[in-house]
Amino acid sequence: MRAGAEVIILSDFAEDQKSLESTTYIPPLLIVGAVHHRLIAEGLRMDAGVIVETGSAWSTHHFACLVGYGANAVHPYLALETVRQWHGNVKTRKQMESGRITKSSVVEAQENYRNAVEAGMLKILSKMGISLLTSYSGAQIFEVMGLGSDVIDTSFKGTTSRIGGMSMEEIASEVAMMRPEVFDAKMKLINYGYYKPIPKMGEYHANSSDLAKLLHNAIGLDKKVSAATNRDDVENDGVKPASAADYEIFKKSLESAPLANIRDLLDFESDRESISIDEVEPASEIMKRFCTGAMSLGALSREAHETLAIAVNRVGGKSNSGEGGEDVIRGKPLENVDERGRSPTFPHLAGLKNGDSANSFVHQVASGRFGVTPEFLVTAKQLEIKMAQGAKPGEGGQLPGPKVSEYIAGLRASKQGVTLISPPPHHDIYSIEVCSMQLFGFNALNDWFTSHLSFSLIVGYQ
């Protein structure tokens, strides 16, 4: 760069067969980050453009990572070649001729791919409140999972990596497995990387259908029985007695399952003797500290949202409304439940009891202010101001139009079918002054709120 060059091109494209057989590549994200930070250290970053030519980028997330760690442009040669081969495929040609897919030239098909990637990138940027690609380039708005400190210090300096992980040497070993001789050995994949758990070909997932079925058997749930089928015609609404034996099978299945979560790597280890059960808090006191996640009505169905609130209230925990508001009829305990566990207040629910409450303990207020009414505020036992997204950091909450029913639209003072978006952190709570305004408004309604207020935060945003 000091000699006058203005653009650095980082490429993993082999010039010829000899290069392919005698060398390997460096993962593009590693080299982009390393070059980006070296240029910063040398005071040259503002004088250089970084272009990445790689066969390892094809999805919007790949492009977002490369740009987020310093790339100014990406040429996905393998993705474009894949589009070209797809276009020339006999099946594709027949589908074009029959009108099942739109006719296009190779260039148009590749341009469609490019437009799709750019549209995806724009959505990623907009969810962080960023309008320009130049603002996203090198911004490093990520958190790393599974990479060691030597990798972070070299390529992702400044990025949080809480649990450590793979070293440079281990990454190099994985890259070596992509060598041509490994391909020639025709080794079979252990699994095909399917996201959904396909028993014989897919990777293991903790939330598998098999485990769910075992849990349903343990609690006596028959998924074939519902309000839409024959629930009213069967004994106990189709719920069978809970089975301790089935629960033991479920527990053993979990204990013997493959490692799938970080917590699977942890175990309790203590040299202290167990204390007497008499010294342990009663379950009723422990349950007071149990809280559900903040899931809005709309993200969950009405039935699920109300059932969750009733169940958590029964055991003495705290359910959270999420940012979608709640129906005013949920603010009072039920007093009209018949002997079959039915209530005209909630005709779609079963197994109810007099005294049940579908009112969430915590009522959440977020930037969209969806469903925030005086009734929603005064029926809360605790108010929560949502400072940022937790389930999907960096993104605003979005309820697609098809999910906005007449009922949900009524609660949120909107119109049926209209997409509802709660802006992301940068558009959410700007400053302490904004919080002060909110608190002032709450206290104007009821000064009780001051001592029953919490903030929903996410680590990494300030």
Residue pairs with C-beta under 8 A, 6 or more apart in sequence:
1 8
1 39
1 42
1 44
1 47
1 48
2 44
5 48
6 47
6 48
6 49
7 48
7 49
7 50
7 51
8 35
8 48
8 49
8 50
8 51
9 51
9 52
9 53
10 28
10 31
10 32
10 35
10 50
10 51
10 52
10 53
10 54
11 52
11 53
11 54
12 25
12 26
12 28
12 53
12 54
12 55
12 56
13 53
13 54
13 55
13 77
14 20
14 23
20 180
21 180
24 175
24 176
24 178
24 179
25 175
25 178
26 175
27 56
27 171
27 175
28 52
28 54
28 56
28 57
28 66
29 65
29 66
29 69
29 155
30 151
30 154
30 155
30 171
31 155
32 50
32 52
32 66
32 69
32 70
32 71
32 155
33 69
33 70
33 154
33 155
33 156
33 157
34 154
34 155
35 50
35 70
36 45
36 50
36 69
36 70
36 138
37 70
37 154
37 155
37 157
39 45
39 48
39 50
45 138
49 72
49 73
50 70
50 71
50 72
50 73
51 71
51 72
51 73
51 74
51 75
52 66
52 71
52 73
52 74
52 75
53 74
53 75
53 77
54 66
54 74
54 75
54 76
54 77
54 78
55 76
55 77
55 78
55 79
56 62
56 78
57 63
57 66
57 74
57 76
57 79
58 76
58 78
58 79
58 82
59 120
60 117
60 120
60 121
60 123
60 124
62 76
63 74
63 76
63 117
63 120
63 121
64 121
64 124
64 136
65 142
66 74
67 74
67 121
67 133
67 136
67 137
68 136
68 137
68 138
68 139
68 140
68 141
68 142
69 138
69 140
69 142
69 155
69 156
70 137
70 138
71 137
72 137
76 117
79 113
80 110
80 113
83 106
83 109
83 110
83 113
84 106
84 109
84 110
86 92
86 109
87 104
87 106
87 109
88 106
92 101
95 101
96 102
96 103
96 104
104 112
121 133
124 136
125 131
125 132
125 133
125 135
125 136
127 394
127 395
127 396
127 424
128 136
128 141
128 394
128 395
128 424
128 425
128 426
129 423
129 424
129 425
129 426
129 427
130 136
130 139
130 426
140 156
140 158
140 159
141 394
142 156
142 159
143 159
143 160
143 161
143 162
143 393
143 460
144 152
144 156
144 159
144 160
144 161
144 165
145 161
145 162
145 163
145 165
146 163
146 165
146 166
147 156
147 161
147 164
147 165
147 166
148 161
148 164
148 165
148 166
148 167
148 168
149 161
149 164
150 167
150 168
151 165
151 166
151 167
151 168
151 171
152 159
152 161
154 168
160 459
160 460
163 262
166 174
176 182
191 201
191 202
191 203
192 201
192 202
193 202
193 203
194 201
194 202
194 203
195 202
196 202
196 205
197 203
197 204
197 205
197 208
197 209
204 257
204 258
204 260
205 260
206 257
206 260
206 261
210 253
211 250
211 253
211 254
211 257
214 246
214 249
214 250
214 253
215 250
216 222
216 223
217 243
217 246
217 249
217 250
218 242
218 243
218 244
218 246
218 247
218 249
218 250
219 242
219 247
220 239
220 240
220 241
220 242
220 243
221 239
221 240
222 238
222 239
222 240
224 238
225 231
225 234
225 237
225 238
227 303
227 348
227 350
230 238
231 237
231 238
231 350
237 341
237 350
237 351
239 351
257 264
259 265
284 316
287 315
287 316
287 317
288 316
288 317
288 318
289 317
290 312
290 315
290 316
290 317
290 318
291 317
291 318
291 319
291 320
291 362
292 308
292 312
292 317
292 318
292 319
292 320
293 320
293 390
293 391
294 320
294 321
294 322
294 323
294 362
294 364
294 384
294 386
294 390
294 456
295 305
295 308
295 320
295 322
296 305
296 321
296 322
296 323
296 324
296 364
296 370
296 397
296 399
297 305
297 321
297 322
297 324
297 325
297 326
297 371
297 408
297 411
298 324
298 399
298 403
298 404
298 408
298 412
298 420
299 322
299 324
299 397
299 399
300 308
300 322
302 348
302 407
303 348
303 349
306 330
306 346
306 349
306 358
307 349
308 319
309 319
309 321
309 330
309 357
309 358
309 359
309 360
310 349
310 352
310 356
310 357
310 358
312 318
312 319
312 361
313 319
313 356
313 357
313 358
313 359
313 361
314 356
317 361
318 361
318 362
318 381
318 382
319 360
319 361
319 362
320 360
320 361
320 362
320 364
320 384
321 360
321 362
321 363
321 364
321 376
321 380
322 364
323 364
323 365
323 366
323 368
323 370
323 371
323 386
323 397
323 422
324 370
324 371
324 399
324 408
324 411
324 412
325 370
325 371
325 372
325 373
325 376
325 411
325 412
326 359
326 360
326 363
326 371
326 376
326 379
326 411
327 411
328 373
328 375
328 376
328 379
329 345
330 357
330 358
330 359
330 360
330 379
331 359
331 375
331 379
332 357
332 359
333 354
333 355
333 356
333 357
334 343
334 345
334 346
334 352
334 353
334 354
334 355
334 356
334 357
334 358
335 354
335 355
336 343
336 344
336 345
336 354
337 343
337 352
337 353
337 354
337 356
340 350
341 350
341 351
341 352
341 353
342 349
342 350
342 352
343 349
343 352
346 352
346 358
359 379
360 380
361 380
361 381
361 382
362 380
362 381
362 382
362 383
362 384
362 454
363 376
363 377
363 379
363 380
363 382
363 383
363 384
364 383
364 384
364 385
364 386
364 456
365 372
365 377
365 383
365 384
365 385
365 386
365 438
366 385
366 386
366 397
366 422
366 428
367 386
367 396
367 422
367 423
367 427
367 428
367 429
368 397
368 420
368 421
368 422
368 423
370 411
370 412
370 413
370 414
370 420
370 422
371 411
371 412
371 413
374 445
377 383
377 442
377 445
377 446
377 449
378 445
378 446
380 452
381 452
382 452
382 453
382 454
383 442
383 449
383 452
383 453
383 454
384 453
384 454
384 455
384 456
385 429
385 435
385 438
385 453
385 454
385 455
385 456
386 422
386 428
386 456
387 425
387 428
387 429
387 455
387 456
387 457
387 458
387 461
388 424
388 425
388 428
388 429
388 456
388 457
388 458
388 461
389 395
389 396
389 397
389 424
389 425
389 458
390 456
390 458
393 458
393 460
393 461
394 424
394 425
395 424
396 421
396 422
396 423
396 424
396 427
396 428
397 421
397 422
398 419
398 420
398 421
398 422
399 408
399 419
399 420
399 421
400 419
401 417
401 418
401 419
402 417
404 412
404 414
404 415
404 416
404 417
404 418
404 419
404 420
405 416
406 416
409 415
409 416
409 417
409 418
412 420
414 420
422 428
425 458
425 461
429 435
439 449
439 450
439 453
442 449
442 450
442 453
443 449
443 450
